[in-house]
Amino acid sequence: MAAEVEGGSPVSYEEHFFSAADGLRLFYRRWFKDGARGLVALVHGFAEHSGRYDHVAAALNEAGYSAAAFDYRGHGQSGGRRAHIDSFDQYLGDVRSFLAEIAQDGYPQPPVLLGHSQGGLIAARLAELDGERIRGLALSSPFFGLAMEVPALKVAAGRLVSKILPTLAMKSGVDPAWLSHDRQVVDRYAADPLVSDVATTRWFTEVMQAQQASMASAAGLKVPLLMLLAGDDKLASVQESRRFFESAGSSDKRLEIYEDFYHEIFNELGRDRPLSDLVDWLGRET
């Protein structure tokens, strides 16, 4: 399906399923623009899905870029137990398969990887391990730690239960009102049947380990880095994101913090600011 964006060049939108390395079915969508300056590969956050990024893709298309996104396992239209992983490596494998699908779909050049929240943690970890697969890393409210401190007793209990009942699902405790000041965004999120409100014990321990590993490996990051943070983030720790940025070994890195913004900066009332900063950074890196 082809559509026009402002500026005249047609955009081809397509969606289909593809297979992860272990055979799990993953959902893929892309917005390819004729004569694009580059491609941005989107990795969504925890409990949500790629369908919530149509407006981000539209902004990228308007600025001259193609975009692609997918639902990683346990999310959106993809297969797998909801909000569960046996190992964080499964998320990394899904992104590697996603990047391979982009290349097979006709875009052979390394893309810029844009990850939001948990997708930011996944993207950062992939960039540390396989930086040659991408040409730049953009992180939106990355999940390097919780905004609120988790009691040590609860963490210890979570680790124990993860070993005994790894698939035990519990309410995630995410309040949709923490995502944005835009009431329409909050209401749509709360009513979205593809959004989940649970997390498993194994997911919890695997993500915590990935956060520690990513922070420990930050100095080895070499690709250009953009970090866009919500100043009033009630979910992801701004302090931990700052620490990651300061530790990152990228010689080319930029940090922007949007005061009073909630977690989903691209869905906030002032979303044009971070979208403009993203496009500006892309113009310097592509």
C-alpha positions as CSV (number, residue, x, y, z in Angstrom):
1,M,0.0,0.0,0.0
2,A,1.4,3.4,-1.0
3,A,0.6,6.8,0.5
4,E,1.8,10.3,0.1
5,V,3.5,12.4,2.8
6,E,4.1,16.1,2.9
7,G,6.9,16.8,0.5
8,G,5.5,14.6,-2.3
9,S,7.6,11.3,-2.1
10,P,5.4,8.2,-1.8
11,V,5.6,6.0,1.3
12,S,5.0,2.2,1.0
13,Y,3.4,0.7,4.1
14,E,3.4,-3.1,4.5
15,E,3.0,-5.5,7.4
16,H,3.6,-9.2,7.7
17,F,4.9,-11.9,10.0
18,F,8.3,-13.4,10.1
19,S,10.2,-16.0,12.2
20,A,12.5,-15.5,15.1
21,A,15.6,-17.7,15.4
22,D,13.7,-20.2,17.4
23,G,10.7,-20.2,15.0
24,L,8.4,-18.0,17.0
25,R,6.1,-15.8,14.8
26,L,6.9,-12.1,15.1
27,F,4.9,-9.2,13.6
28,Y,6.6,-6.7,11.3
29,R,5.5,-3.4,9.8
30,R,7.4,-0.8,7.7
31,W,7.0,2.6,6.2
32,F,9.5,2.8,3.3
33,K,9.9,6.2,1.7
34,D,11.2,6.6,-1.9
35,G,14.7,8.1,-1.9
36,A,15.0,8.0,1.9
37,R,18.0,9.5,3.6
38,G,18.2,6.5,5.9
39,L,16.1,4.1,7.9
40,V,15.1,4.1,11.6
41,A,14.3,0.7,13.2
42,L,11.9,1.1,16.1
43,V,11.9,-1.1,19.2
44,H,8.8,-0.5,21.4
45,G,8.6,-0.6,25.2
46,F,7.3,-3.2,27.7
47,A,3.7,-4.3,27.5
48,E,2.9,-2.2,24.4
49,H,3.4,-2.8,20.7
50,S,4.7,-1.3,17.4
51,G,1.2,0.0,16.4
52,R,1.5,2.8,18.8
53,Y,4.3,4.4,16.7
54,D,2.5,5.3,13.5
55,H,2.9,9.0,14.3
56,V,6.6,8.6,14.9
57,A,7.0,6.9,11.6
58,A,5.0,9.6,9.9
59,A,7.3,12.3,11.3
60,L,10.3,10.3,10.2
61,N,8.8,9.9,6.7
62,E,8.1,13.6,6.5
63,A,11.7,14.3,7.4
64,G,12.9,12.0,4.6
65,Y,13.5,8.7,6.4
66,S,12.1,5.3,6.1
67,A,11.0,3.4,9.3
68,A,10.3,-0.1,10.3
69,A,9.0,-1.6,13.6
70,F,8.1,-5.0,15.0
71,D,6.5,-6.6,18.1
72,Y,9.0,-8.6,20.0
73,R,7.9,-11.9,21.7
74,G,5.1,-11.7,24.2
75,H,3.9,-8.4,22.9
76,G,1.4,-7.1,20.4
77,Q,0.6,-9.4,17.6
78,S,3.6,-11.6,18.0
79,G,3.6,-15.0,19.6
80,G,4.9,-16.1,23.0
81,R,3.6,-16.0,26.6
82,R,2.6,-12.4,27.4
83,A,5.4,-10.3,28.9
84,H,7.6,-13.3,29.6
85,I,11.1,-14.4,28.6
86,D,13.3,-17.3,29.6
87,S,16.4,-15.2,28.9
88,F,17.0,-11.6,27.9
89,D,19.0,-13.0,25.0
90,Q,15.6,-13.9,23.4
91,Y,14.8,-10.2,23.1
92,L,18.2,-9.6,21.5
93,G,17.7,-12.5,19.1
94,D,14.3,-11.0,18.1
95,V,15.9,-7.7,17.3
96,R,18.7,-9.4,15.2
97,S,15.9,-11.3,13.3
98,F,14.1,-8.0,12.8
99,L,17.2,-6.3,11.4
100,A,17.7,-9.3,9.1
101,E,14.1,-8.9,8.0
102,I,14.6,-5.2,7.1
103,A,17.6,-6.2,5.0
104,Q,15.6,-9.0,3.3
105,D,12.8,-6.5,2.7
106,G,15.1,-4.4,0.5
107,Y,17.0,-2.1,2.8
108,P,20.6,-3.5,3.1
109,Q,22.3,-0.6,4.9
110,P,22.6,-0.6,8.7
111,P,19.7,1.4,10.2
112,V,19.6,3.7,13.2
113,L,18.1,1.8,16.1
114,L,15.5,3.7,18.1
115,G,14.4,2.1,21.4
116,H,11.8,3.3,23.9
117,S,11.8,2.3,27.5
118,Q,12.4,-1.5,27.7
119,G,13.1,-1.2,24.0
120,G,15.8,1.3,24.8
121,L,17.4,-1.3,27.2
122,I,17.2,-3.9,24.5
123,A,18.6,-1.6,21.8
124,A,21.4,-0.4,24.1
125,R,22.4,-4.0,24.9
126,L,22.4,-5.0,21.2
127,A,24.5,-1.9,20.3
128,E,27.1,-2.9,23.0
129,L,27.3,-6.5,21.6
130,D,26.7,-6.0,17.9
131,G,27.4,-2.3,17.1
132,E,28.4,-3.1,13.6
133,R,24.7,-4.0,12.8
134,I,23.6,-0.3,13.3
135,R,24.8,3.1,12.3
136,G,23.5,5.0,15.4
137,L,21.5,4.5,18.6
138,A,18.6,6.7,19.8
139,L,17.1,6.0,23.2
140,S,13.8,7.4,24.4
141,S,13.2,7.1,28.2
142,P,15.4,3.9,28.3
143,F,14.7,1.5,31.1
144,F,18.1,1.2,32.9
145,G,16.4,1.2,36.2
146,L,13.0,1.8,37.9
147,A,12.2,5.3,38.9
148,M,11.1,4.0,42.3
149,E,13.5,2.0,44.5
150,V,12.5,-1.7,44.9
151,P,13.0,-2.9,48.4
152,A,15.9,-5.4,48.7
153,L,13.5,-8.0,50.3
154,K,11.2,-7.8,47.3
155,V,14.1,-8.2,44.9
156,A,15.3,-11.3,46.8
157,A,11.8,-12.8,46.8
158,G,11.5,-12.1,43.1
159,R,14.8,-14.0,42.4
160,L,13.7,-16.9,44.4
161,V,10.2,-17.2,42.8
162,S,11.9,-16.8,39.4
163,K,13.7,-20.0,39.9
164,I,10.7,-21.9,41.2
165,L,7.8,-20.4,39.2
166,P,9.4,-18.5,36.3
167,T,6.2,-18.0,34.4
168,L,4.2,-16.8,37.3
169,A,2.4,-13.6,36.1
170,M,1.7,-10.7,38.3
171,K,0.2,-7.3,37.8
172,S,2.9,-4.9,36.5
173,G,1.6,-2.0,38.5
174,V,1.9,0.5,35.6
175,D,-0.6,3.3,35.9
176,P,-1.5,4.5,32.4
177,A,-1.7,8.1,33.8
178,W,2.1,8.0,34.3
179,L,2.7,7.7,30.6
180,S,1.6,11.2,29.3
181,H,-0.3,14.4,30.2
182,D,-2.4,13.8,27.1
183,R,-5.6,12.3,28.3
184,Q,-6.4,10.8,24.9
185,V,-3.1,8.9,24.9
186,V,-3.9,7.6,28.4
187,D,-7.4,6.5,27.5
188,R,-6.3,4.8,24.2
189,Y,-3.6,2.9,26.1
190,A,-6.0,1.7,28.8
191,A,-8.4,0.5,26.2
192,D,-5.9,-1.1,23.8
193,P,-6.4,-4.9,23.7
194,L,-2.8,-5.4,22.6
195,V,-1.4,-3.7,25.7
196,S,-0.8,-6.1,28.6
197,D,-0.8,-5.4,32.3
198,V,1.2,-8.3,33.7
199,A,4.9,-9.4,34.0
200,T,6.4,-12.7,35.0
201,T,8.9,-13.4,37.7
202,R,11.6,-14.5,35.2
203,W,11.0,-11.4,33.1
204,F,11.8,-9.3,36.2
205,T,15.0,-11.1,37.1
206,E,16.3,-11.2,33.4
207,V,15.6,-7.5,32.9
208,M,17.4,-6.6,36.1
209,Q,20.4,-8.6,35.0
210,A,20.4,-6.9,31.6
211,Q,20.3,-3.5,33.2
212,Q,23.4,-4.4,35.2
213,A,25.2,-5.8,32.2
214,S,24.3,-2.9,30.0
215,M,25.6,-0.4,32.5
216,A,28.8,-2.4,33.0
217,S,29.4,-2.5,29.2
218,A,28.5,1.2,28.4
219,A,32.2,2.2,28.0
220,G,32.4,-0.2,25.1
221,L,29.7,1.6,23.2
222,K,31.1,3.1,20.0
223,V,28.1,4.1,17.8
224,P,26.7,7.7,17.8
225,L,24.3,8.0,20.7
226,L,21.2,10.2,21.3
227,M,19.3,10.0,24.6
228,L,16.0,11.7,25.1
229,L,14.7,11.7,28.7
230,A,11.5,12.6,30.4
231,G,12.2,15.0,33.3
232,D,9.3,13.7,35.4
233,D,9.5,10.0,34.5
234,K,7.7,7.9,37.0
235,L,8.7,4.6,35.5
236,A,12.3,4.7,34.2
237,S,15.1,6.2,36.3
238,V,16.4,9.4,34.9
239,Q,19.4,9.1,37.2
240,E,20.4,5.7,35.8
241,S,20.0,7.0,32.3
242,R,22.3,9.9,33.1
243,R,24.8,7.4,34.5
244,F,24.6,5.3,31.3
245,F,25.1,8.4,29.2
246,E,28.1,9.6,31.2
247,S,29.7,6.1,31.0
248,A,29.0,5.6,27.3
249,G,32.1,5.3,25.2
250,S,30.6,6.9,22.1
251,S,32.7,9.9,21.0
252,D,29.6,11.4,19.4
253,K,26.8,11.6,22.0
254,R,23.9,14.0,22.8
255,L,21.5,14.2,25.8
256,E,18.2,16.0,25.9
257,I,15.9,16.2,29.0
258,Y,12.3,17.4,28.7
259,E,11.4,18.9,32.0
260,D,7.9,18.0,33.3
261,F,7.4,15.3,30.6
262,Y,6.1,11.9,31.6
263,H,7.6,8.6,30.4
264,E,6.3,8.5,26.8
265,I,7.9,11.6,25.4
266,F,6.7,10.9,21.8
267,N,3.1,10.8,23.2
268,E,3.4,13.9,25.4
269,L,1.5,17.2,24.8
270,G,4.8,18.7,23.7
271,R,5.8,15.7,21.5
272,D,6.9,17.9,18.6
273,R,10.0,18.9,20.6
274,P,11.6,15.4,21.0
275,L,10.5,14.4,17.5
276,S,12.2,17.5,16.1
277,D,15.4,16.8,18.2
278,L,15.4,13.2,16.9
279,V,15.1,14.4,13.3
280,D,17.8,17.1,13.8
281,W,20.2,14.4,15.2
282,L,19.4,12.1,12.4
283,G,20.3,14.8,9.9
284,R,23.7,15.1,11.5
285,E,24.4,11.4,11.6
286,T,23.0,10.2,8.2
